[in-house]
Structures are given as C-alpha cells and as structure tokens.
C-alpha cells in the first residue's frame, strides 16, 4: 500500500468518524442534555414544594400546640 493510499484510507476513516459524531453522537448528547434540564427543573419544583409543605406543617404544629394548651387550661378550670 502506497503512502497516498494510506492517506486516502485515513481520510475516509476520519470522514466516517466525523459523520458519526455529527449524525449520531451530537443529537444523542443534545437529547440527554434536554432530559437533564427537564429533570433538574422538576427537581427544583419539588424541592420548593417540599419546603412549602414543611412550612405549612410547622404552622399546623404551632396551631395544634396552642389549642392543646388552651384545652389543658379549660380542663384545669373545671
């Protein structure tokens, strides 16, 4: 095999690799990135929702404790 033939073979392989990257790998990476972005957005929404629920539970706990104390006072009065 001559040097020119070897060079042509290398160029053909390089072109095939470039086509694979362009047509298969790049679109797949884009899909993965888009999926990651969606998952990240959903995770952030769920974290915020969890924080809101936690805040509500703390408020309810305070409300219940207050009423438990009021009920205890009423029991003592009787």
Buried (B, 14 or more C-beta within 10 A) or exposed (E): EEEEEEEEEEEEEEEEEEEEEEEEEEEEEEEEEEEEEEEEEEEEEEEEEEEEEEEEEEEEEEEEEEEEEEEEEEEEEE
